Amino acid sequence: MNTVELLRILVAFDTTSHRSNLDLIAWIAEYLGGHGVKVRLVHSDDGAKANLLATIGPEAAGGIVLSGHTDVVPVDDQVWDSDPFTLVERDGRFHGRGSADMKGFIAACLAAVPSWRSANPSRPIHLALSYDEEVGCFGVPRLIADMRAHVPPPALAIIGEPTQMRIGLAHRGFYGHRATFRGRPAHSGDPALGISAIEPAALLIAQLASLGRTLPMQGNRTTFNVGRISGGTAINIVPGCCEVLWEFRPPDEASAAVVRVEIEQLLAAVPPGVGVEMTQLAGVPGLAAESDGVAVNVARTLGALWPPGEIPFGTEAGFFQQAGIPSLVCGPGAIAQAHQPNEWIAASELDAADRFLAGVGAWATGAEAPWQFLSRRRACRAFR
């Protein structure tokens, strides 16, 4: 099957994050098994979801990881011109939920498997497919832990998020939190009998806004957002509870450490009688790849576009980097189409992914990709 045929199958699985991805994983496992590829499944605690790890080639160090997430965002409250879970082609674009983010990349990887297998690669190619990326990257840490336990160290990882096949070197991290303040409710006729939970919550919100203004002047490009505030019972009751959902996105861990110190100091100054609980809901590390590192050098050899593009969104790449695997982001499709009604990926982007993954196969066998040979021959002609 070619990439479009496989994408049509993958899109038909509704793997919205609140649903199970097991049917999709089972189909991919059967497909890979049919090509003689063994797979490992790593399930979530409740067994409703699973990561998939597969290796084409020898059990050896120095391979390449091709990583993608299997979940998609909801289509609720979006107006589509066609069934979101049926791939539809219009004017050279393939529409369907997840077509760009990021089942197009997964389909291209699966389409390349037969040629990779027949080439008998001397370096391993690892397929790493995760769950729950869209809701906090909850699956990939477990996938990486299993990989480190059962797979010799890879040389690099490429996360195939949509970058229009341009290399992505860096993106900010994402840390989401719930802050719960508990005071003492009382009749507002005598507020002194109670302790407001909203007032210290308001101080947190004001501090986050202040950090968002002052840190950039210190060279810290961390951004902040308060997404939701919930508290109080009625206008005539001193509020006994208030909850704040907030997040910050640091460019690096040093910047994140500064934010954490500021928040700790604020919470230490909460008035007596107020209980506060800060819970981290999601933690996605940022990415900072070396522009001349092994991952970039290999990706450029495979035909990834240069110069690198800006990545305004988080990915799983930082987790691989933290595990000691040089990583970058590069995949087909445009992020502008992701999460949108009538999400689409261009046929030309799928073609570019096919060429890139053919290069992966050539790299794994130690051979030159076709365009490398042509470029070298043109250079020789020019020299003569």
Beta strands, then each sheet from edge to edge (+ up, - down):
strand 1: 39-43
strand 2: 50-56
strand 3: 64-69
strand 4: 88-90
strand 5: 93-95
strand 6: 125-130
strand 7: 156-159
strand 8: 170-171
strand 9: 174-182
strand 10: 186-187
strand 11: 223-231
strand 12: 237-238
strand 13: 241-249
strand 14: 275-284
strand 15: 287-288
strand 16: 327-329
strand 17: 344-346
sheet 1: 1+ 2- 6+ 3+ 7+ 16+
sheet 2: 4+ 5- 17+
sheet 3: 8+ 15-
sheet 4: 11+ 13- 9+ 14-
sheet 5: 10+ 12-
end
